[in-house]
Amino acid sequence: MLTTALPRFDSSPATIALVDRVGGIPDDEFVSLLPALRGGFDVLPEQAREALLTDLARELGRARDLVLSPEETLAATRYDTAARDRLAALGLADLAFPPAERWRLVLGTERERLSHRGRRMASALDELYGRPDSDSLDGGRRGSGNGPSQLGVRQWRDEIEVLFGEHEVQEIFGQAAARGRGDVVERLDPDSVRPSVDLLATALSLRGALPEARLARLRPLVARLVKELGAELAIRLRPALSGLATGRSTRRRTGSLDLDRTIRGNLRHVVPLDGRPQVVPVHPVFHAPMARDIDWHLIVLVDVSGSMSESVVYSALTAAILAESPALDVDFLAFSTEVLDFTGHVHDPLSLLLEVSVGGGTDIASALRVARSRVRVPSRTLLVLISDFEEFGSDVPLLAEVEALATSGVTLLGCAALNDTGTGVYNAGIAARVAGAGMRVAAVSPLDLARWVGAVIREGSR
């Protein structure tokens, strides 16, 4: 909503309602919502947030409160200081959050004009979202999500508890870990943190950097993340795989009627019955027994070089779900400059992810050569290559392997990325040449991959 409404933020009914809501809620409710609001508006670039603050001045009818000259700012600061001193004498110093203060906190701008408590809140949230380049209080001028931390983990936790409440610690720490801040991962509660693929990737990246005693404390977190993310992904993917457990159509009578093919095959045998046309199944069609028909082989070939951590997580979870189908025999091969066989772990993504090591170079040609040696019946084999296509050395051997597999009859799909957005950064030149050699290439989501597998198998089983 923010991205689409920004050009007309000051006139959009939805955003006007948001302005009124943020300005009118009680202080304690605003404080509890502030971390989420700051994160929501963080989708906007710094320049857009600064422009939005100016627009809000007009919307709130308080231009002098939001946009002041240096002289007016100094006078207002002196006045505010005196007012806070009077409130402090009454024990009310930290209770007032006027609209201008609230929007500076929400947008993460003009920290120098915040109250003392507001600056503490802004600093605590800056640990997660970063400070704007224009922040005059930040000599390091670090951008969002980058640069050295200003607070240690223990101090940051204490600040979050004091300013926002203990319930916000796990949410904020979980988001920080998902953004790559590994020093907070060990302090996450496995039972309360919100699962995400980014958080799981960060946790897995610590395996080689921690001693075994500390690594053991991470295992419950990783186990819960894998379980929750796998269950969530399975709900989305299983409908795309429905029907794969049925055999080919046959005229031989079995215990399983292929209703769809029976109706389509008997449309010319229609008679009126009680005034309505009815299809008479003169030639019924059945499903062949499972054991005689299901022999599809899926080879998942996953690039585990340094840039592929998110795709590796999705690959392990997706392969485990695909392996549940009796229609598929799944091999899982991981590669960088060497190829490792994790087929024995494909039904246990937790074990697989704890074993696979992300990092190193990329030798796709050698990996395809190993995969080609695993092919049993080319016409019943699907090979899914998940890679950024940053091939080490010449791409001539790579193209030769793709051509050999395609010529033999193997169905090929190259995933330039495997994630929920279906987007990725990859070598477009090599990907295009691989596509020309016979491999379909696309950046896809796990659901897209499941639909492709299902479509290929259904088409090949007709």
C-alpha positions as CSV (number, residue, x, y, z in Angstrom):
1,M,0.0,0.0,0.0
2,L,2.8,2.4,0.9
3,T,4.7,1.8,-2.4
4,T,1.7,2.3,-4.6
5,A,0.1,5.2,-2.6
6,L,3.3,7.2,-2.1
7,P,2.8,9.6,-5.1
8,R,-0.5,10.7,-3.6
9,F,0.1,9.8,0.0
10,D,-1.5,13.1,1.2
11,S,-4.8,12.5,-0.6
12,S,-5.2,8.7,-0.4
13,P,-8.2,7.8,1.9
14,A,-6.3,4.8,3.2
15,T,-3.2,6.8,4.1
16,I,-5.2,9.7,5.6
17,A,-6.9,7.1,7.9
18,L,-3.4,5.8,8.8
19,V,-2.2,9.3,9.7
20,D,-5.2,9.8,11.9
21,R,-4.8,6.4,13.5
22,V,-1.1,6.9,14.3
23,G,-1.7,10.4,15.7
24,G,-4.6,9.5,17.8
25,I,-3.8,6.2,19.6
26,P,-2.8,6.2,23.2
27,D,1.0,6.5,24.0
28,D,1.3,2.9,25.3
29,E,-0.3,1.4,22.2
30,F,1.9,3.6,19.9
31,V,5.0,2.3,21.7
32,S,3.9,-1.3,21.2
33,L,3.2,-0.7,17.5
34,L,6.3,1.4,16.8
35,P,8.7,-1.5,15.8
36,A,6.1,-2.8,13.3
37,L,5.3,0.6,11.9
38,R,9.0,1.4,11.5
39,G,9.5,-1.9,9.7
40,G,6.5,-1.2,7.5
41,F,7.7,2.2,6.4
42,D,11.2,0.9,5.9
43,V,10.2,-0.4,2.4
44,L,10.4,3.3,1.3
45,P,13.9,4.7,0.5
46,E,15.3,7.5,2.7
47,Q,14.5,10.3,0.2
48,A,10.8,9.1,0.0
49,R,10.5,9.1,3.8
50,E,12.0,12.6,4.1
51,A,9.5,13.8,1.4
52,L,6.7,12.0,3.2
53,L,7.6,13.9,6.4
54,T,7.1,17.2,4.6
55,D,3.8,16.0,3.2
56,L,2.6,14.9,6.6
57,A,3.3,18.4,7.9
58,R,0.6,19.7,5.6
59,E,-1.7,16.8,6.3
60,L,-1.4,17.3,10.1
61,G,-1.8,21.0,9.8
62,R,1.4,21.4,11.8
63,A,4.0,22.6,9.3
64,R,5.8,24.5,12.0
65,D,6.0,21.4,14.2
66,L,7.7,19.3,11.5
67,V,9.6,21.7,9.2
68,L,11.3,24.6,11.0
69,S,14.2,27.0,10.2
70,P,17.3,26.6,12.4
71,E,16.4,29.6,14.5
72,E,12.9,28.3,15.0
73,T,14.3,24.8,15.8
74,L,16.5,26.2,18.6
75,A,13.6,28.2,20.1
76,A,11.3,25.2,19.9
77,T,13.9,23.0,21.5
78,R,14.4,25.4,24.4
79,Y,10.6,25.6,24.9
80,D,10.3,21.8,24.7
81,T,13.1,21.3,27.3
82,A,11.4,23.7,29.7
83,A,8.1,21.9,29.2
84,R,9.6,18.5,29.8
85,D,11.2,19.8,33.0
86,R,7.8,20.8,34.2
87,L,6.3,17.4,33.2
88,A,9.2,15.7,34.9
89,A,8.3,17.4,38.2
90,L,4.9,15.8,37.8
91,G,6.3,12.4,36.9
92,L,5.0,12.7,33.4
93,A,8.2,13.4,31.4
94,D,8.1,10.4,29.2
95,L,4.4,10.0,28.5
96,A,3.8,12.5,25.7
97,F,4.3,11.5,22.0
98,P,2.9,14.3,19.8
99,P,2.2,13.5,16.1
100,A,5.4,15.1,14.9
101,E,7.5,13.0,17.3
102,R,5.6,9.9,16.3
103,W,6.2,10.3,12.6
104,R,9.9,11.0,13.1
105,L,10.1,7.7,14.9
106,V,8.0,5.8,12.4
107,L,9.9,7.2,9.4
108,G,13.4,6.9,11.1
109,T,14.3,10.5,10.2
110,E,15.3,13.7,12.0
111,R,16.6,11.9,15.1
112,E,18.3,15.2,16.3
113,R,14.8,16.6,16.9
114,L,13.5,13.8,19.0
115,S,13.0,13.8,22.7
116,H,15.5,11.9,24.9
117,R,13.2,8.9,25.1
118,G,12.5,9.2,21.4
119,R,16.3,9.1,20.6
120,R,16.7,5.9,22.7
121,M,13.8,4.3,20.8
122,A,15.2,5.4,17.5
123,S,18.7,4.1,18.4
124,A,17.2,0.7,19.5
125,L,15.4,0.4,16.2
126,D,18.3,1.7,14.2
127,E,20.2,-1.5,15.3
128,L,17.6,-3.4,13.1
129,Y,16.8,-1.0,10.3
130,G,19.9,1.1,10.1
131,R,20.3,4.9,10.3
132,P,19.7,7.2,7.3
133,D,22.7,8.6,5.5
134,S,21.5,12.1,6.4
135,D,21.5,11.5,10.2
136,S,23.6,14.3,11.7
137,L,24.1,12.3,14.9
138,D,25.7,9.4,13.1
139,G,29.3,10.1,12.2
140,G,29.7,6.7,10.6
141,R,26.7,7.4,8.3
142,R,25.9,3.7,8.0
143,G,23.0,2.7,5.7
144,S,20.2,0.4,6.5
145,G,21.3,-3.0,7.6
146,N,25.0,-2.2,7.2
147,G,27.9,-1.0,9.2
148,P,29.0,-1.7,12.7
149,S,26.5,-2.2,15.5
150,Q,26.2,0.7,18.0
151,L,24.9,-1.5,20.8
152,G,26.1,-4.9,22.1
153,V,23.6,-7.7,22.1
154,R,23.0,-7.6,25.9
155,Q,22.7,-3.8,26.0
156,W,20.4,-3.9,22.9
157,R,18.1,-6.5,24.6
158,D,17.9,-4.4,27.8
159,E,17.0,-1.3,25.7
160,I,14.2,-3.2,23.9
161,E,12.8,-4.5,27.1
162,V,12.8,-1.1,28.8
163,L,11.5,0.8,25.8
164,F,9.1,-1.6,24.1
165,G,8.5,-4.5,26.5
166,E,9.9,-8.0,26.9
167,H,7.5,-9.4,24.3
168,E,9.2,-7.4,21.5
169,V,12.7,-8.9,22.1
170,Q,12.1,-12.1,20.2
171,E,10.3,-10.3,17.3
172,I,13.1,-7.7,16.8
173,F,15.9,-10.2,17.4
174,G,14.3,-12.6,14.9
175,Q,14.1,-9.9,12.2
176,A,17.7,-8.9,12.9
177,A,18.9,-12.5,12.5
178,A,16.9,-12.8,9.3
179,R,18.7,-9.8,8.0
180,G,22.0,-11.6,8.7
181,R,23.0,-10.4,12.2
182,G,24.4,-13.7,13.6
183,D,25.3,-12.4,17.0
184,V,21.6,-12.5,18.2
185,V,20.7,-16.0,16.9
186,E,21.8,-17.8,20.1
187,R,19.5,-15.5,22.1
188,L,16.4,-16.5,20.2
189,D,13.7,-18.6,21.8
190,P,12.9,-21.5,19.5
191,D,9.3,-21.6,20.7
192,S,8.4,-17.9,20.2
193,V,10.5,-16.7,17.3
194,R,8.7,-16.2,13.9
195,P,10.0,-18.7,11.4
196,S,11.5,-17.5,8.1
197,V,13.8,-18.8,5.5
198,D,16.2,-15.9,6.0
199,L,16.4,-16.6,9.7
200,L,17.1,-20.3,9.0
201,A,19.8,-19.4,6.5
202,T,21.5,-17.2,9.1
203,A,21.3,-19.9,11.8
204,L,22.8,-22.4,9.4
205,S,25.6,-20.1,8.4
206,L,26.9,-20.2,12.0
207,R,27.7,-23.9,12.0
208,G,31.3,-23.6,11.1
209,A,32.0,-20.6,13.3
210,L,30.7,-22.0,16.7
211,P,32.1,-24.6,19.0
212,E,30.1,-27.7,19.5
213,A,28.7,-26.6,22.9
214,R,27.2,-23.4,21.5
215,L,26.1,-25.2,18.3
216,A,24.1,-27.6,20.3
217,R,22.1,-24.7,21.7
218,L,21.2,-23.8,18.1
219,R,19.9,-27.2,17.1
220,P,16.4,-26.8,18.7
221,L,16.0,-23.5,16.9
222,V,17.0,-25.0,13.5
223,A,14.8,-28.0,14.1
224,R,11.7,-25.9,14.8
225,L,12.4,-23.6,11.8
226,V,12.8,-26.6,9.5
227,K,9.6,-28.2,10.8
228,E,7.5,-25.1,10.7
229,L,8.7,-23.9,7.3
230,G,8.4,-27.4,5.8
231,A,4.9,-27.8,7.0
232,E,3.9,-24.4,5.7
233,L,5.5,-25.1,2.3
234,A,3.9,-28.6,2.1
235,I,0.4,-27.0,2.4
236,R,1.1,-24.9,-0.6
237,L,2.8,-27.5,-2.7
238,R,0.8,-30.7,-2.2
239,P,-2.2,-29.6,-4.3
240,A,0.1,-29.1,-7.3
241,L,1.2,-32.7,-6.9
242,S,-2.3,-34.2,-6.5
243,G,-3.1,-37.1,-8.8
244,L,0.5,-38.2,-9.3
245,A,0.0,-41.3,-7.2
246,T,-2.4,-42.7,-9.8
247,G,-1.3,-44.9,-12.6
248,R,-1.7,-44.6,-16.3
249,S,-5.2,-45.0,-17.8
250,T,-6.2,-48.5,-18.9
251,R,-9.2,-50.3,-20.2
252,R,-8.5,-53.2,-17.9
253,R,-10.8,-53.2,-14.9
254,T,-9.0,-52.2,-11.7
255,G,-10.3,-50.9,-8.4
256,S,-9.7,-47.2,-9.5
257,L,-12.0,-45.5,-12.0
258,D,-10.4,-42.7,-14.0
259,L,-13.6,-40.6,-13.9
260,D,-12.3,-37.7,-15.9
261,R,-11.1,-39.8,-18.9
262,T,-14.2,-42.0,-18.6
263,I,-16.5,-39.0,-19.1
264,R,-14.4,-37.4,-21.9
265,G,-14.2,-40.8,-23.7
266,N,-17.9,-41.4,-23.6
267,L,-19.4,-38.0,-24.5
268,R,-20.9,-39.4,-27.7
269,H,-22.9,-41.9,-25.6
270,V,-25.4,-39.5,-24.2
271,V,-29.0,-40.5,-23.5
272,P,-31.9,-38.6,-21.9
273,L,-32.8,-39.7,-18.4
274,D,-35.6,-38.0,-16.5
275,G,-35.4,-35.1,-19.0
276,R,-31.7,-34.6,-18.5
277,P,-28.8,-35.7,-20.7
278,Q,-26.7,-38.4,-19.1
279,V,-23.3,-39.8,-20.2
280,V,-23.4,-43.6,-20.4
281,P,-19.9,-45.1,-19.6
282,V,-19.9,-47.7,-22.5
283,H,-16.2,-47.8,-22.4
284,P,-15.0,-47.1,-18.8
285,V,-11.4,-46.1,-18.2
286,F,-9.4,-47.1,-15.1
287,H,-6.1,-46.3,-13.4
288,A,-3.4,-48.9,-13.8
289,P,-2.0,-50.4,-10.6
290,M,0.5,-48.1,-9.0
291,A,3.4,-50.6,-8.7
292,R,3.4,-51.2,-12.5
293,D,3.4,-47.6,-13.5
294,I,5.2,-45.3,-11.1
295,D,8.9,-45.1,-12.1
296,W,9.7,-41.4,-12.4
297,H,13.1,-40.3,-11.4
298,L,13.8,-36.8,-10.1
299,I,17.4,-35.6,-9.8
300,V,17.7,-32.4,-7.8
301,L,21.2,-30.8,-8.5
302,V,21.8,-27.9,-6.1
303,D,24.6,-25.3,-6.3
304,V,25.8,-24.6,-2.8
305,S,28.3,-21.9,-3.6
306,G,28.3,-18.8,-1.3
307,S,25.5,-16.9,-3.0
308,M,23.0,-19.7,-2.9
309,S,22.1,-20.0,0.8
310,E,18.4,-19.1,0.4
311,S,17.9,-21.5,-2.6
312,V,19.7,-24.3,-0.7
313,V,17.1,-24.0,2.1
314,Y,14.2,-24.0,-0.3
315,S,15.7,-26.9,-2.3
316,A,16.0,-29.1,0.8
317,L,12.4,-28.4,1.9
318,T,11.0,-28.7,-1.5
319,A,12.8,-32.0,-2.3
320,A,11.5,-33.5,0.9
321,I,7.9,-32.7,-0.1
322,L,8.4,-34.0,-3.6
323,A,9.9,-37.2,-2.2
324,E,6.7,-37.9,-0.3
325,S,5.0,-38.6,-3.6
326,P,5.0,-42.3,-4.5
327,A,5.3,-41.2,-8.2
328,L,8.9,-40.0,-7.6
329,D,12.2,-41.4,-6.7
330,V,14.3,-38.4,-5.7
331,D,18.1,-38.0,-5.7
332,F,19.6,-34.9,-4.1
333,L,23.1,-33.9,-5.2
334,A,24.9,-30.8,-3.8
335,F,27.8,-29.3,-5.6
336,S,30.3,-26.4,-5.6
337,T,33.6,-27.6,-7.1
338,E,32.9,-31.1,-6.0
339,V,29.7,-33.2,-5.9
340,L,28.2,-34.7,-2.7
341,D,25.3,-37.1,-2.6
342,F,22.7,-36.3,0.0
343,T,20.0,-38.7,-1.4
344,G,19.9,-40.6,1.9
345,H,18.9,-37.4,3.7
346,V,16.2,-36.2,1.3
347,H,13.3,-37.3,3.5
348,D,14.9,-35.5,6.5
349,P,15.6,-31.9,5.5
350,L,16.9,-31.0,9.0
351,S,19.6,-33.7,8.7
352,L,20.4,-32.5,5.1
353,L,20.7,-28.9,6.0
354,L,22.9,-29.6,9.0
355,E,25.2,-31.7,6.8
356,V,25.4,-29.5,3.6
357,S,28.1,-26.8,3.7
358,V,27.4,-23.6,1.7
359,G,30.4,-21.9,0.1
360,G,33.1,-22.3,-2.5
361,G,33.1,-22.1,-6.3
362,T,30.9,-23.4,-9.0
363,D,31.6,-26.3,-11.4
364,I,28.2,-27.1,-13.0
365,A,29.6,-29.2,-15.8
366,S,31.1,-31.8,-13.4
367,A,27.9,-31.9,-11.4
368,L,25.8,-32.5,-14.5
369,R,28.3,-35.3,-15.5
370,V,27.6,-37.0,-12.2
371,A,23.9,-36.5,-12.6
372,R,24.0,-38.0,-16.1
373,S,25.6,-41.1,-14.6
374,R,22.5,-41.5,-12.4
375,V,20.0,-41.6,-15.2
376,R,18.3,-44.9,-15.6
377,V,15.4,-44.3,-18.1
378,P,15.9,-40.9,-19.8
379,S,12.3,-40.5,-20.9
380,R,11.2,-40.9,-17.3
381,T,13.8,-38.7,-15.7
382,L,13.5,-35.1,-14.6
383,L,16.7,-33.1,-13.8
384,V,16.3,-29.9,-11.9
385,L,19.5,-27.8,-11.7
386,I,19.4,-25.0,-9.1
387,S,22.2,-22.6,-9.7
388,D,23.2,-18.9,-10.2
389,F,25.1,-20.1,-13.4
390,E,28.3,-18.5,-12.4
391,E,30.3,-21.3,-14.0
392,F,33.9,-21.7,-13.1
393,G,36.1,-21.7,-16.2
394,S,34.8,-22.3,-19.7
395,D,31.1,-23.0,-20.3
396,V,31.9,-25.3,-23.3
397,P,31.9,-28.5,-21.1
398,L,28.7,-27.3,-19.4
399,L,26.9,-26.8,-22.7
400,A,28.1,-30.2,-23.9
401,E,26.6,-31.9,-20.8
402,V,23.3,-30.1,-21.2
403,E,23.1,-31.2,-24.9
404,A,23.9,-34.8,-24.0
405,L,21.2,-35.0,-21.4
406,A,18.6,-33.3,-23.6
407,T,19.4,-35.5,-26.6
408,S,19.0,-38.6,-24.5
409,G,15.5,-37.6,-23.6
410,V,15.9,-36.3,-20.0
411,T,13.5,-33.4,-19.2
412,L,15.6,-30.5,-17.9
413,L,14.8,-27.4,-15.8
414,G,17.4,-24.9,-14.7
415,C,16.3,-22.8,-11.7
416,A,18.2,-19.5,-11.7
417,A,16.9,-19.1,-8.2
418,L,14.5,-21.0,-6.0
419,N,12.7,-18.7,-3.5
420,D,9.3,-17.4,-2.7
421,T,9.6,-14.3,-4.9
422,G,10.7,-16.2,-8.0
423,T,13.5,-13.7,-8.5
424,G,17.3,-14.0,-8.3
425,V,20.7,-12.7,-9.3
426,Y,22.4,-15.0,-11.9
427,N,24.7,-15.0,-14.9
428,A,22.2,-14.2,-17.6
429,G,24.6,-14.9,-20.5
430,I,25.5,-18.4,-19.4
431,A,21.8,-19.1,-18.5
432,A,20.8,-18.1,-22.0
433,R,23.4,-20.3,-23.6
434,V,22.3,-23.2,-21.4
435,A,18.7,-22.6,-22.5
436,G,19.8,-22.7,-26.1
437,A,21.4,-26.1,-25.5
438,G,18.1,-27.7,-24.4
439,M,17.4,-26.8,-20.8
440,R,14.5,-24.6,-19.9
441,V,15.8,-21.8,-17.5
442,A,13.8,-19.6,-15.1
443,A,13.8,-18.2,-11.7
444,V,11.0,-19.9,-9.9
445,S,9.2,-20.4,-6.6
446,P,8.8,-23.8,-4.9
447,L,5.2,-23.8,-6.0
448,D,6.2,-23.2,-9.6
449,L,8.7,-26.1,-9.4
450,A,6.0,-28.4,-8.0
451,R,3.6,-27.4,-10.7
452,W,6.2,-28.1,-13.4
453,V,7.0,-31.5,-11.9
454,G,3.3,-32.4,-11.7
455,A,2.6,-31.2,-15.3
456,V,5.5,-33.2,-16.8
457,I,4.5,-36.4,-15.0
458,R,0.9,-36.1,-15.9
459,E,1.7,-35.4,-19.5
460,G,4.1,-38.3,-19.7
461,S,1.7,-40.7,-18.0
462,R,-1.0,-40.2,-20.6
